[in-house]
Amino acid sequence: MNIIITGHHIKITPAIENYVTSKFHKIESHFSQLINVKFTLSVEKNMHVAESTLHLPQQDIHAQANDSDMYHAIEMLIKKLDIQVIKYKEKHTDHHKLESHRNQ
């Protein structure tokens, strides 16, 4: 899995990069089949914007978060992505496998 972190009107420091990767491990613990992840961090009119696209086997997930603090925007983005990944996992889990096992 590749994690790409880019900045738009902001320099990506090692501290920000480490923060993003450490927070992203929460999503990896829920779903390990991630193909590619792209984070874009930017500053627009005193608002810090964090957005991300996750490439999954059958779908792409996109989320965006705005806040006056970059670290808080990243935290909100990770929460949104986590919820979307859990929904994706629930939809693509084969629930019929459990039913056939119960009937035997």
N, C-alpha and C positions, 0 to 999 in steps of 0.2 A: 504494500500500500504506500502511495506517495502522498506526502503532505506538502503543499505548495503555499507559502505565505508571501503575499505581495503587499506593498504599500502604495497608496496614491496620495500624494502631498504629505507623506509622513515617512520617516525613516524607521525601518523595522530593526529595533535594537535586539540584542541577544536576550534581554529580559522579557520583551514582548513575545519573542519567538518561543522561549521556554514556557511562558505562561500559557500560550495557545496550545502547545503540544501536551503540556501536563493536564490541562482541562479537557483536551480531546480524548484522553485515555478513558474518560468516563463513558463516552460513546462507544469506544472500541470494546469495552467490557460487555456492552449489551449486544453488539452485532459485530462479528469479526470478518464478514465478507465484504468489507469496503474495498473498492477498487482504487479510487483516487479522491482526494479532498483538496479543494482550493479555497483559501481564505484571502479576502481582500480587505485591508484596513485602510480607512481614509478619514480625512478631516474636511468637513463642509460647514462653513459659517459657524464656527465654534462648537459644532456637534461632531462627535466621533462616531463613525459608521463602521460597523463590522458586518461583513456578509460572507456567506460561504455556500459552496456547492459541493454536495457529496454525490459521487457516482457509485451507484449500487448496481447489482446484476441486472435488474429489469427496470430501473427507474433512477432519475436524478432528483435529489432533494435540494431545495434552495431556501435559505433563511437570511434575514437581515435584522439588525438591531442598532438603535441609535441611543446615545447617551452623552452627557457632558464629560464623562470619564471613559477613557478607552478600555480600561480593565473591566469596568462594569458592563460596557457594551459587549465585550467578549464573553463575559459570564452569561448575559442574557441570550446571546447567540447560541451558546452551547446548550442552554436549557431548551431553546426552541428546537434545535437540531435533535436533541435527545428525545423529545416528545415525538417528533416526526419519525425517527428511526424506530422507536418502539411501536408506533402505528404500522409502519411498513413491515416490521417483523411479525406482528399479529396477523396482518392480512395475508402474508405469504407463508405462514406456517401451515402445514398440512394437518388440519384438525380431524380429517376422516381417518387418519392412521390410528388415532386414539380410540375412535368409535369402533373400528373393526377389531381392535385388541380387546375391548371390553366385551364384545359379543361372543367371543370364543370361549 
